[in-house]
Amino acid sequence: MSYPVAQQLRVLPGDLVVEHLAGEPRPPAGEWLALVRAPEGLTVVRPARPEDGADRERWSALYSGDTAHALDLPGMLAAVLTPLAAGGIPVFVASTFHADLVLVPAGQLARAAAALRAAGHLVATAPPAG
């Protein structure tokens, strides 16, 4: 059985912050990109704000939604994560019904894009035409 490998990924604009909100019962006010509720609290992926300070870790997002895939298609996320792991690039992942959102440290975006391109993926830095 062969699995799909090459995917089209788009770099979303702006830096993001990942934060954990322990004991928070509902989504925070303001803009956010992803929200995951777990027993230990909420994990929020949101745009970085000036008040986050320079020492707050910033992330860049690679999104596979322009070529969405079904939930039962195996290997899609692994095909993206394997070259990043081989390159020693940390990731944070949130998945949607149709696609994956793979975050890499903002300072390593160029390395991540190069690793993904070398593995056969298309990485676009601009929004899709349409």
A tleap script that builds the chain and sets N, CA, C and O, in Angstrom:
source leaprc.protein.ff14SB
mol = sequence {
  NMET SER TYR PRO VAL ALA GLN GLN LEU ARG
  VAL LEU PRO GLY ASP LEU VAL VAL GLU HIE
  LEU ALA GLY GLU PRO ARG PRO PRO ALA GLY
  GLU TRP LEU ALA LEU VAL ARG ALA PRO GLU
  GLY LEU THR VAL VAL ARG PRO ALA ARG PRO
  GLU ASP GLY ALA ASP ARG GLU ARG TRP SER
  ALA LEU TYR SER GLY ASP THR ALA HIE ALA
  LEU ASP LEU PRO GLY MET LEU ALA ALA VAL
  LEU THR PRO LEU ALA ALA GLY GLY ILE PRO
  VAL PHE VAL ALA SER THR PHE HIE ALA ASP
  LEU VAL LEU VAL PRO ALA GLY GLN LEU ALA
  ARG ALA ALA ALA ALA LEU ARG ALA ALA GLY
  HIE LEU VAL ALA THR ALA PRO PRO ALA CGLY
}
set mol.1.N position { 0.844 -1.183 0.000 }
set mol.1.CA position { 0.000 0.000 0.000 }
set mol.1.C position { 0.883 1.239 0.000 }
set mol.1.O position { 1.847 1.314 0.763 }
set mol.2.N position { 0.569 2.192 -0.833 }
set mol.2.CA position { 1.342 3.426 -0.848 }
set mol.2.C position { 0.517 4.539 -0.218 }
set mol.2.O position { -0.710 4.562 -0.318 }
set mol.3.N position { 1.215 5.451 0.428 }
set mol.3.CA position { 0.563 6.577 1.086 }
set mol.3.C position { 0.922 7.858 0.359 }
set mol.3.O position { 2.019 7.971 -0.187 }
set mol.4.N position { 0.009 8.833 0.344 }
set mol.4.CA position { 0.340 10.113 -0.274 }
set mol.4.C position { 1.455 10.794 0.500 }
set mol.4.O position { 1.478 10.760 1.730 }
set mol.5.N position { 2.359 11.401 -0.209 }
set mol.5.CA position { 3.481 12.053 0.456 }
set mol.5.C position { 3.467 13.550 0.179 }
set mol.5.O position { 3.378 14.353 1.108 }
set mol.6.N position { 3.555 13.926 -1.081 }
set mol.6.CA position { 3.678 15.343 -1.424 }
set mol.6.C position { 2.395 16.093 -1.084 }
set mol.6.O position { 1.297 15.679 -1.456 }
set mol.7.N position { 2.555 17.196 -0.376 }
set mol.7.CA position { 1.418 18.024 0.000 }
set mol.7.C position { 1.724 19.482 -0.308 }
set mol.7.O position { 2.882 19.879 -0.438 }
set mol.8.N position { 0.679 20.254 -0.421 }
set mol.8.CA position { 0.813 21.692 -0.613 }
set mol.8.C position { 0.570 22.352 0.739 }
set mol.8.O position { -0.503 22.213 1.327 }
set mol.9.N position { 1.573 23.067 1.221 }
set mol.9.CA position { 1.492 23.760 2.505 }
set mol.9.C position { 1.602 25.252 2.269 }
set mol.9.O position { 2.340 25.699 1.391 }
set mol.10.N position { 0.864 26.020 3.057 }
set mol.10.CA position { 0.907 27.470 2.940 }
set mol.10.C position { 1.343 28.049 4.278 }
set mol.10.O position { 0.823 27.668 5.326 }
set mol.11.N position { 2.303 28.974 4.237 }
set mol.11.CA position { 2.730 29.676 5.439 }
set mol.11.C position { 1.691 30.749 5.733 }
set mol.11.O position { 1.438 31.621 4.902 }
set mol.12.N position { 1.092 30.683 6.914 }
set mol.12.CA position { 0.115 31.693 7.305 }
set mol.12.C position { 0.849 32.952 7.758 }
set mol.12.O position { 1.946 32.856 8.308 }
set mol.13.N position { 0.272 34.119 7.539 }
set mol.13.CA position { 0.971 35.362 7.882 }
set mol.13.C position { 1.056 35.584 9.389 }
set mol.13.O position { 0.176 35.171 10.144 }
set mol.14.N position { 2.123 36.237 9.806 }
set mol.14.CA position { 2.273 36.663 11.195 }
set mol.14.C position { 2.830 35.611 12.127 }
set mol.14.O position { 2.805 34.415 11.836 }
set mol.15.N position { 3.334 36.084 13.252 }
set mol.15.CA position { 3.839 35.206 14.297 }
set mol.15.C position { 2.696 34.797 15.214 }
set mol.15.O position { 1.738 35.542 15.415 }
set mol.16.N position { 2.821 33.600 15.762 }
set mol.16.CA position { 1.819 33.061 16.671 }
set mol.16.C position { 2.443 32.753 18.020 }
set mol.16.O position { 3.662 32.627 18.138 }
set mol.17.N position { 1.602 32.633 19.032 }
set mol.17.CA position { 2.005 32.263 20.375 }
set mol.17.C position { 1.157 31.064 20.779 }
set mol.17.O position { -0.032 31.003 20.467 }
set mol.18.N position { 1.768 30.118 21.468 }
set mol.18.CA position { 1.052 28.970 22.026 }
set mol.18.C position { 1.023 29.158 23.530 }
set mol.18.O position { 2.066 29.349 24.156 }
set mol.19.N position { -0.168 29.106 24.113 }
set mol.19.CA position { -0.251 29.277 25.563 }
set mol.19.C position { -1.209 28.271 26.175 }
set mol.19.O position { -2.131 27.785 25.520 }
set mol.20.N position { -0.971 27.968 27.450 }
set mol.20.CA position { -1.808 27.049 28.211 }
set mol.20.C position { -2.571 27.855 29.252 }
set mol.20.O position { -1.977 28.628 30.003 }
set mol.21.N position { -3.879 27.677 29.296 }
set mol.21.CA position { -4.725 28.366 30.257 }
set mol.21.C position { -5.336 27.321 31.196 }
set mol.21.O position { -6.392 26.763 30.899 }
set mol.22.N position { -4.681 27.059 32.314 }
set mol.22.CA position { -5.135 26.054 33.267 }
set mol.22.C position { -6.449 26.476 33.902 }
set mol.22.O position { -6.611 27.625 34.312 }
set mol.23.N position { -7.370 25.555 33.980 }
set mol.23.CA position { -8.632 25.809 34.661 }
set mol.23.C position { -9.559 26.790 33.986 }
set mol.23.O position { -10.582 27.156 34.564 }
set mol.24.N position { -9.245 27.222 32.803 }
set mol.24.CA position { -10.082 28.193 32.083 }
set mol.24.C position { -11.299 27.457 31.514 }
set mol.24.O position { -11.125 26.522 30.732 }
set mol.25.N position { -12.520 27.846 31.880 }
set mol.25.CA position { -13.704 27.102 31.454 }
set mol.25.C position { -14.195 27.402 30.039 }
set mol.25.O position { -14.924 26.599 29.456 }
set mol.26.N position { -13.808 28.543 29.483 }
set mol.26.CA position { -14.311 28.883 28.150 }
set mol.26.C position { -13.219 29.571 27.331 }
set mol.26.O position { -12.221 30.039 27.878 }
set mol.27.N position { -13.422 29.626 26.013 }
set mol.27.CA position { -12.409 30.239 25.141 }
set mol.27.C position { -12.116 31.677 25.533 }
set mol.27.O position { -13.014 32.400 25.965 }
set mol.28.N position { -10.869 32.096 25.385 }
set mol.28.CA position { -10.520 33.471 25.733 }
set mol.28.C position { -11.094 34.461 24.724 }
set mol.28.O position { -11.353 34.115 23.571 }
set mol.29.N position { -11.285 35.680 25.172 }
set mol.29.CA position { -11.724 36.749 24.267 }
set mol.29.C position { -10.589 37.076 23.316 }
set mol.29.O position { -9.425 36.801 23.606 }
set mol.30.N position { -10.926 37.649 22.206 }
set mol.30.CA position { -9.902 38.038 21.240 }
set mol.30.C position { -9.729 36.998 20.156 }
set mol.30.O position { -10.428 35.986 20.100 }
set mol.31.N position { -8.776 37.289 19.305 }
set mol.31.CA position { -8.515 36.442 18.138 }
set mol.31.C position { -7.666 35.237 18.519 }
set mol.31.O position { -6.715 35.356 19.291 }
set mol.32.N position { -8.015 34.078 17.973 }
set mol.32.CA position { -7.184 32.885 18.123 }
set mol.32.C position { -7.348 32.025 16.880 }
set mol.32.O position { -8.365 32.098 16.189 }
set mol.33.N position { -6.343 31.213 16.606 }
set mol.33.CA position { -6.331 30.366 15.414 }
set mol.33.C position { -6.776 28.943 15.731 }
set mol.33.O position { -7.481 28.319 14.938 }
set mol.34.N position { -6.364 28.429 16.894 }
set mol.34.CA position { -6.737 27.076 17.300 }
set mol.34.C position { -6.944 27.055 18.804 }
set mol.34.O position { -6.288 27.775 19.556 }
set mol.35.N position { -7.872 26.211 19.217 }
set mol.35.CA position { -8.191 26.080 20.630 }
set mol.35.C position { -8.441 24.607 20.908 }
set mol.35.O position { -9.249 23.967 20.234 }
set mol.36.N position { -7.742 24.072 21.905 }
set mol.36.CA position { -7.919 22.669 22.276 }
set mol.36.C position { -8.221 22.598 23.765 }
set mol.36.O position { -7.469 23.117 24.590 }
set mol.37.N position { -9.327 21.952 24.096 }
set mol.37.CA position { -9.687 21.761 25.492 }
set mol.37.C position { -9.257 20.353 25.890 }
set mol.37.O position { -9.607 19.376 25.229 }
set mol.38.N position { -8.497 20.260 26.974 }
set mol.38.CA position { -8.043 18.983 27.505 }
set mol.38.C position { -8.312 18.976 29.014 }
set mol.38.O position { -8.645 20.020 29.576 }
set mol.39.N position { -8.177 17.838 29.673 }
set mol.39.CA position { -8.439 17.795 31.114 }
set mol.39.C position { -7.635 18.813 31.926 }
set mol.39.O position { -8.100 19.278 32.966 }
set mol.40.N position { -6.446 19.158 31.466 }
set mol.40.CA position { -5.609 20.089 32.234 }
set mol.40.C position { -5.852 21.556 31.887 }
set mol.40.O position { -5.196 22.431 32.453 }
set mol.41.N position { -6.770 21.846 30.978 }
set mol.41.CA position { -7.077 23.230 30.630 }
set mol.41.C position { -7.125 23.441 29.130 }
set mol.41.O position { -7.220 22.490 28.355 }
set mol.42.N position { -7.058 24.697 28.736 }
set mol.42.CA position { -7.114 25.066 27.322 }
set mol.42.C position { -5.726 25.344 26.776 }
set mol.42.O position { -4.883 25.933 27.454 }
set mol.43.N position { -5.499 24.915 25.547 }
set mol.43.CA position { -4.312 25.317 24.806 }
set mol.43.C position { -4.802 26.226 23.696 }
set mol.43.O position { -5.712 25.877 22.944 }
set mol.44.N position { -4.188 27.396 23.602 }
set mol.44.CA position { -4.612 28.399 22.636 }
set mol.44.C position { -3.448 28.737 21.716 }
set mol.44.O position { -2.330 28.975 22.173 }
set mol.45.N position { -3.723 28.757 20.414 }
set mol.45.CA position { -2.767 29.253 19.419 }
set mol.45.C position { -3.375 30.546 18.911 }
set mol.45.O position { -4.461 30.555 18.332 }
set mol.46.N position { -2.660 31.637 19.137 }
set mol.46.CA position { -3.199 32.955 18.792 }
set mol.46.C position { -2.112 33.832 18.188 }
set mol.46.O position { -0.923 33.551 18.342 }
set mol.47.N position { -2.523 34.900 17.499 }
set mol.47.CA position { -1.527 35.841 16.978 }
set mol.47.C position { -0.723 36.455 18.117 }
set mol.47.O position { -1.265 36.741 19.185 }
set mol.48.N position { 0.563 36.655 17.885 }
set mol.48.CA position { 1.417 37.327 18.866 }
set mol.48.C position { 0.971 38.778 18.973 }
set mol.48.O position { 0.569 39.399 17.989 }
set mol.49.N position { 1.054 39.304 20.196 }
set mol.49.CA position { 0.680 40.700 20.448 }
set mol.49.C position { 1.886 41.438 21.015 }
set mol.49.O position { 2.767 40.812 21.604 }
set mol.50.N position { 1.941 42.750 20.851 }
set mol.50.CA position { 3.081 43.519 21.382 }
set mol.50.C position { 3.304 43.280 22.879 }
set mol.50.O position { 4.449 43.245 23.330 }
set mol.51.N position { 2.237 43.118 23.645 }
set mol.51.CA position { 2.391 42.922 25.084 }
set mol.51.C position { 2.950 41.547 25.468 }
set mol.51.O position { 3.218 41.294 26.643 }
set mol.52.N position { 3.125 40.658 24.483 }
set mol.52.CA position { 3.714 39.349 24.781 }
set mol.52.C position { 5.186 39.461 25.157 }
set mol.52.O position { 5.728 38.563 25.801 }
set mol.53.N position { 5.835 40.546 24.766 }
set mol.53.CA position { 7.241 40.731 25.102 }
set mol.53.C position { 8.165 39.987 24.161 }
set mol.53.O position { 7.768 39.032 23.494 }
set mol.54.N position { 9.396 40.439 24.123 }
set mol.54.CA position { 10.391 39.890 23.200 }
set mol.54.C position { 10.829 38.479 23.587 }
set mol.54.O position { 11.295 37.725 22.732 }
set mol.55.N position { 10.689 38.112 24.855 }
set mol.55.CA position { 11.159 36.798 25.289 }
set mol.55.C position { 10.126 35.694 25.070 }
set mol.55.O position { 10.432 34.524 25.298 }
set mol.56.N position { 8.929 36.027 24.640 }
set mol.56.CA position { 7.883 35.030 24.385 }
set mol.56.C position { 8.173 34.309 23.090 }
set mol.56.O position { 8.415 34.944 22.064 }
set mol.57.N position { 8.151 32.981 23.127 }
set mol.57.CA position { 8.447 32.197 21.931 }
set mol.57.C position { 7.398 32.437 20.843 }
set mol.57.O position { 6.194 32.389 21.095 }
set mol.58.N position { 7.884 32.695 19.639 }
set mol.58.CA position { 7.022 32.944 18.483 }
set mol.58.C position { 7.074 31.718 17.567 }
set mol.58.O position { 8.108 31.064 17.433 }
set mol.59.N position { 5.941 31.431 16.948 }
set mol.59.CA position { 5.809 30.291 16.051 }
set mol.59.C position { 5.305 30.767 14.698 }
set mol.59.O position { 4.623 31.788 14.603 }
set mol.60.N position { 5.647 30.019 13.648 }
set mol.60.CA position { 5.116 30.234 12.306 }
set mol.60.C position { 4.267 29.025 11.956 }
set mol.60.O position { 4.572 27.904 12.363 }
set mol.61.N position { 3.201 29.252 11.199 }
set mol.61.CA position { 2.260 28.180 10.879 }
set mol.61.C position { 2.343 27.763 9.423 }
set mol.61.O position { 2.378 28.596 8.518 }
set mol.62.N position { 2.374 26.460 9.219 }
set mol.62.CA position { 2.262 25.846 7.899 }
set mol.62.C position { 0.911 25.138 7.876 }
set mol.62.O position { 0.628 24.306 8.738 }
set mol.63.N position { 0.082 25.465 6.896 }
set mol.63.CA position { -1.286 24.943 6.847 }
set mol.63.C position { -1.487 24.122 5.581 }
set mol.63.O position { -1.126 24.554 4.486 }
set mol.64.N position { -2.068 22.930 5.741 }
set mol.64.CA position { -2.272 22.045 4.596 }
set mol.64.C position { -3.697 22.096 4.059 }
set mol.64.O position { -4.081 21.239 3.263 }
set mol.65.N position { -4.480 23.069 4.469 }
set mol.65.CA position { -5.893 23.133 4.098 }
set mol.65.C position { -6.195 23.465 2.661 }
set mol.65.O position { -7.325 23.267 2.215 }
set mol.66.N position { -5.231 23.960 1.923 }
set mol.66.CA position { -5.491 24.274 0.513 }
set mol.66.C position { -5.652 23.008 -0.311 }
set mol.66.O position { -6.245 23.037 -1.389 }
set mol.67.N position { -5.134 21.912 0.185 }
set mol.67.CA position { -5.323 20.597 -0.430 }
set mol.67.C position { -5.847 19.663 0.658 }
set mol.67.O position { -5.188 18.694 1.034 }
set mol.68.N position { -7.034 19.968 1.152 }
set mol.68.CA position { -7.630 19.228 2.264 }
set mol.68.C position { -7.696 17.739 1.956 }
set mol.68.O position { -7.751 17.325 0.798 }
set mol.69.N position { -7.689 16.939 3.033 }
set mol.69.CA position { -7.747 15.489 2.880 }
set mol.69.C position { -8.752 14.906 3.858 }
set mol.69.O position { -9.105 15.536 4.855 }
set mol.70.N position { -9.204 13.710 3.568 }
set mol.70.CA position { -10.164 13.024 4.422 }
set mol.70.C position { -9.490 12.540 5.703 }
set mol.70.O position { -8.275 12.348 5.740 }
set mol.71.N position { -10.285 12.346 6.747 }
set mol.71.CA position { -9.757 11.867 8.017 }
set mol.71.C position { -9.156 10.470 7.921 }
set mol.71.O position { -8.239 10.142 8.674 }
set mol.72.N position { -9.654 9.650 7.014 }
set mol.72.CA position { -9.202 8.263 6.939 }
set mol.72.C position { -8.014 8.050 5.991 }
set mol.72.O position { -7.681 6.908 5.677 }
set mol.73.N position { -7.382 9.114 5.540 }
set mol.73.CA position { -6.232 8.998 4.646 }
set mol.73.C position { -4.960 8.921 5.488 }
set mol.73.O position { -4.545 9.930 6.058 }
set mol.74.N position { -4.340 7.760 5.576 }
set mol.74.CA position { -3.187 7.595 6.464 }
set mol.74.C position { -1.916 8.243 5.927 }
set mol.74.O position { -1.716 8.358 4.718 }
set mol.75.N position { -1.068 8.660 6.855 }
set mol.75.CA position { 0.263 9.118 6.516 }
set mol.75.C position { 0.410 10.582 6.173 }
set mol.75.O position { 1.527 11.043 5.943 }
set mol.76.N position { -0.676 11.328 6.132 }
set mol.76.CA position { -0.584 12.731 5.707 }
set mol.76.C position { 0.244 13.567 6.685 }
set mol.76.O position { 1.149 14.289 6.265 }
set mol.77.N position { -0.049 13.480 7.956 }
set mol.77.CA position { 0.701 14.260 8.938 }
set mol.77.C position { 2.124 13.725 9.074 }
set mol.77.O position { 3.073 14.502 9.182 }
set mol.78.N position { 2.274 12.421 9.068 }
set mol.78.CA position { 3.609 11.824 9.174 }
set mol.78.C position { 4.510 12.277 8.027 }
set mol.78.O position { 5.706 12.488 8.223 }
set mol.79.N position { 3.941 12.427 6.834 }
set mol.79.CA position { 4.732 12.854 5.682 }
set mol.79.C position { 5.294 14.258 5.876 }
set mol.79.O position { 6.357 14.580 5.345 }
set mol.80.N position { 4.587 15.096 6.635 }
set mol.80.CA position { 5.059 16.452 6.905 }
set mol.80.C position { 6.022 16.461 8.097 }
set mol.80.O position { 7.047 17.143 8.065 }
set mol.81.N position { 5.695 15.713 9.133 }
set mol.81.CA position { 6.503 15.745 10.352 }
set mol.81.C position { 7.837 15.024 10.219 }
set mol.81.O position { 8.810 15.419 10.861 }
set mol.82.N position { 7.907 13.988 9.410 }
set mol.82.CA position { 9.144 13.207 9.290 }
set mol.82.C position { 10.326 14.062 8.828 }
set mol.82.O position { 11.378 14.001 9.464 }
set mol.83.N position { 10.214 14.858 7.753 }
set mol.83.CA position { 11.376 15.674 7.359 }
set mol.83.C position { 11.721 16.755 8.391 }
set mol.83.O position { 12.884 17.131 8.532 }
set mol.84.N position { 10.713 17.251 9.109 }
set mol.84.CA position { 10.994 18.240 10.145 }
set mol.84.C position { 11.745 17.601 11.308 }
set mol.84.O position { 12.695 18.183 11.831 }
set mol.85.N position { 11.324 16.410 11.711 }
set mol.85.CA position { 12.023 15.694 12.781 }
set mol.85.C position { 13.450 15.366 12.364 }
set mol.85.O position { 14.381 15.502 13.159 }
set mol.86.N position { 13.622 14.936 11.121 }
set mol.86.CA position { 14.963 14.615 10.628 }
set mol.86.C position { 15.867 15.843 10.638 }
set mol.86.O position { 17.081 15.726 10.804 }
set mol.87.N position { 15.273 17.019 10.460 }
set mol.87.CA position { 16.027 18.268 10.479 }
set mol.87.C position { 16.188 18.857 11.874 }
set mol.87.O position { 16.773 19.928 12.034 }
set mol.88.N position { 15.670 18.158 12.888 }
set mol.88.CA position { 15.785 18.649 14.260 }
set mol.88.C position { 14.938 19.880 14.532 }
set mol.88.O position { 15.281 20.686 15.398 }
set mol.89.N position { 13.839 20.038 13.808 }
set mol.89.CA position { 12.983 21.211 13.949 }
set mol.89.C position { 11.791 20.858 14.842 }
set mol.89.O position { 11.015 19.963 14.508 }
set mol.90.N position { 11.638 21.556 15.977 }
set mol.90.CA position { 10.501 21.288 16.857 }
set mol.90.C position { 9.183 21.683 16.191 }
set mol.90.O position { 9.152 22.570 15.338 }
set mol.91.N position { 8.101 21.022 16.586 }
set mol.91.CA position { 6.790 21.329 16.036 }
set mol.91.C position { 5.735 21.350 17.136 }
set mol.91.O position { 5.901 20.747 18.195 }
set mol.92.N position { 4.664 22.051 16.859 }
set mol.92.CA position { 3.416 21.977 17.622 }
set mol.92.C position { 2.351 21.781 16.572 }
set mol.92.O position { 2.332 22.504 15.575 }
set mol.93.N position { 1.451 20.812 16.768 }
set mol.93.CA position { 0.476 20.471 15.741 }
set mol.93.C position { -0.948 20.582 16.282 }
set mol.93.O position { -1.235 20.162 17.403 }
set mol.94.N position { -1.812 21.141 15.485 }
set mol.94.CA position { -3.251 21.117 15.723 }
set mol.94.C position { -3.886 20.662 14.416 }
set mol.94.O position { -3.547 21.168 13.346 }
set mol.95.N position { -4.800 19.716 14.502 }
set mol.95.CA position { -5.442 19.218 13.296 }
set mol.95.C position { -6.900 19.632 13.264 }
set mol.95.O position { -7.556 19.759 14.298 }
set mol.96.N position { -7.387 19.839 12.058 }
set mol.96.CA position { -8.789 20.159 11.847 }
set mol.96.C position { -9.450 18.966 11.171 }
set mol.96.O position { -8.815 17.933 10.958 }
set mol.97.N position { -10.702 19.110 10.840 }
set mol.97.CA position { -11.422 18.025 10.175 }
set mol.97.C position { -10.790 17.677 8.837 }
set mol.97.O position { -10.763 16.506 8.459 }
set mol.98.N position { -10.278 18.675 8.108 }
set mol.98.CA position { -9.754 18.464 6.762 }
set mol.98.C position { -8.259 18.636 6.603 }
set mol.98.O position { -7.708 18.252 5.571 }
set mol.99.N position { -7.595 19.193 7.579 }
set mol.99.CA position { -6.198 19.570 7.341 }
set mol.99.C position { -5.426 19.643 8.655 }
set mol.99.O position { -5.973 19.440 9.739 }
set mol.100.N position { -4.150 19.936 8.519 }
set mol.100.CA position { -3.267 20.046 9.672 }
set mol.100.C position { -2.625 21.428 9.712 }
set mol.100.O position { -2.344 22.039 8.681 }
set mol.101.N position { -2.406 21.893 10.922 }
set mol.101.CA position { -1.734 23.149 11.186 }
set mol.101.C position { -0.450 22.779 11.923 }
set mol.101.O position { -0.491 22.346 13.075 }
set mol.102.N position { 0.681 22.948 11.259 }
set mol.102.CA position { 1.969 22.575 11.831 }
set mol.102.C position { 2.733 23.854 12.146 }
set mol.102.O position { 3.067 24.631 11.252 }
set mol.103.N position { 3.004 24.057 13.428 }
set mol.103.CA position { 3.751 25.232 13.864 }
set mol.103.C position { 5.208 24.862 14.064 }
set mol.103.O position { 5.524 23.800 14.599 }
set mol.104.N position { 6.095 25.749 13.628 }
set mol.104.CA position { 7.532 25.611 13.845 }
set mol.104.C position { 8.022 26.910 14.473 }
set mol.104.O position { 7.413 27.956 14.248 }
set mol.105.N position { 9.099 26.881 15.250 }
set mol.105.CA position { 9.611 28.137 15.791 }
set mol.105.C position { 9.852 29.134 14.656 }
set mol.105.O position { 10.422 28.785 13.622 }
set mol.106.N position { 9.414 30.374 14.860 }
set mol.106.CA position { 9.491 31.384 13.803 }
set mol.106.C position { 10.900 31.538 13.246 }
set mol.106.O position { 11.071 31.753 12.046 }
set mol.107.N position { 11.901 31.433 14.099 }
set mol.107.CA position { 13.281 31.578 13.653 }
set mol.107.C position { 13.782 30.406 12.825 }
set mol.107.O position { 14.874 30.470 12.261 }
set mol.108.N position { 12.995 29.330 12.745 }
set mol.108.CA position { 13.397 28.154 11.984 }
set mol.108.C position { 12.497 27.897 10.782 }
set mol.108.O position { 12.552 26.826 10.178 }
set mol.109.N position { 11.671 28.879 10.437 }
set mol.109.CA position { 10.754 28.701 9.311 }
set mol.109.C position { 11.487 28.422 8.004 }
set mol.109.O position { 11.075 27.538 7.254 }
set mol.110.N position { 12.549 29.143 7.716 }
set mol.110.CA position { 13.283 28.928 6.458 }
set mol.110.C position { 13.851 27.514 6.399 }
set mol.110.O position { 13.781 26.859 5.359 }
set mol.111.N position { 14.414 27.039 7.513 }
set mol.111.CA position { 14.943 25.665 7.564 }
set mol.111.C position { 13.825 24.649 7.388 }
set mol.111.O position { 13.989 23.651 6.686 }
set mol.112.N position { 12.685 24.907 8.028 }
set mol.112.CA position { 11.550 23.995 7.920 }
set mol.112.C position { 11.052 23.926 6.482 }
set mol.112.O position { 10.805 22.838 5.962 }
set mol.113.N position { 10.905 25.077 5.839 }
set mol.113.CA position { 10.441 25.103 4.449 }
set mol.113.C position { 11.415 24.371 3.535 }
set mol.113.O position { 10.996 23.643 2.635 }
set mol.114.N position { 12.701 24.560 3.760 }
set mol.114.CA position { 13.708 23.867 2.947 }
set mol.114.C position { 13.623 22.356 3.142 }
set mol.114.O position { 13.711 21.601 2.174 }
set mol.115.N position { 13.453 21.912 4.380 }
set mol.115.CA position { 13.347 20.475 4.660 }
set mol.115.C position { 12.099 19.883 4.007 }
set mol.115.O position { 12.141 18.778 3.467 }
set mol.116.N position { 11.005 20.610 4.057 }
set mol.116.CA position { 9.767 20.124 3.451 }
set mol.116.C position { 9.865 20.096 1.931 }
set mol.116.O position { 9.394 19.151 1.297 }
set mol.117.N position { 10.470 21.118 1.345 }
set mol.117.CA position { 10.652 21.124 -0.113 }
set mol.117.C position { 11.563 19.981 -0.556 }
set mol.117.O position { 11.311 19.342 -1.577 }
set mol.118.N position { 12.614 19.727 0.207 }
set mol.118.CA position { 13.525 18.633 -0.129 }
set mol.118.C position { 12.820 17.274 -0.069 }
set mol.118.O position { 13.226 16.327 -0.743 }
set mol.119.N position { 11.758 17.189 0.747 }
set mol.119.CA position { 10.987 15.952 0.848 }
set mol.119.C position { 9.888 15.866 -0.202 }
set mol.119.O position { 9.132 14.894 -0.222 }
set mol.120.N position { 9.786 16.869 -1.077 }
set mol.120.CA position { 8.821 16.826 -2.158 }
set mol.120.C position { 7.552 17.629 -1.944 }
set mol.120.O position { 6.657 17.601 -2.788 }
set mol.121.N position { 7.458 18.338 -0.839 }
set mol.121.CA position { 6.279 19.157 -0.577 }
set mol.121.C position { 6.409 20.519 -1.238 }
set mol.121.O position { 7.519 21.000 -1.470 }
set mol.122.N position { 5.283 21.137 -1.540 }
set mol.122.CA position { 5.243 22.498 -2.053 }
set mol.122.C position { 4.943 23.412 -0.864 }
set mol.122.O position { 3.955 23.203 -0.159 }
set mol.123.N position { 5.772 24.405 -0.641 }
set mol.123.CA position { 5.559 25.347 0.462 }
set mol.123.C position { 5.410 26.741 -0.133 }
set mol.123.O position { 6.348 27.286 -0.715 }
set mol.124.N position { 4.219 27.308 0.022 }
set mol.124.CA position { 3.918 28.637 -0.506 }
set mol.124.C position { 3.912 29.649 0.629 }
set mol.124.O position { 3.420 29.362 1.720 }
set mol.125.N position { 4.449 30.814 0.378 }
set mol.125.CA position { 4.457 31.849 1.402 }
set mol.125.C position { 3.384 32.900 1.157 }
set mol.125.O position { 3.223 33.817 1.963 }
set mol.126.N position { 2.666 32.783 0.082 }
set mol.126.CA position { 1.599 33.748 -0.230 }
set mol.126.C position { 0.265 33.023 -0.215 }
set mol.126.O position { 0.223 31.807 -0.405 }
set mol.127.N position { -0.829 33.749 0.007 }
set mol.127.CA position { -2.157 33.122 -0.049 }
set mol.127.C position { -2.413 32.534 -1.428 }
set mol.127.O position { -1.873 33.029 -2.418 }
set mol.128.N position { -3.228 31.484 -1.509 }
set mol.128.CA position { -3.522 30.898 -2.821 }
set mol.128.C position { -4.296 31.881 -3.683 }
set mol.128.O position { -5.082 32.686 -3.184 }
set mol.129.N position { -4.057 31.798 -4.991 }
set mol.129.CA position { -4.775 32.658 -5.933 }
set mol.129.C position { -6.240 32.229 -5.973 }
set mol.129.O position { -6.551 31.042 -5.881 }
set mol.130.N position { -7.104 33.174 -6.107 }
set mol.130.CA position { -8.517 32.781 -6.174 }
set mol.130.C position { -9.365 33.873 -5.856 }
set mol.130.O position { -10.588 33.728 -5.862 }
savepdb mol mol.pdb
quit
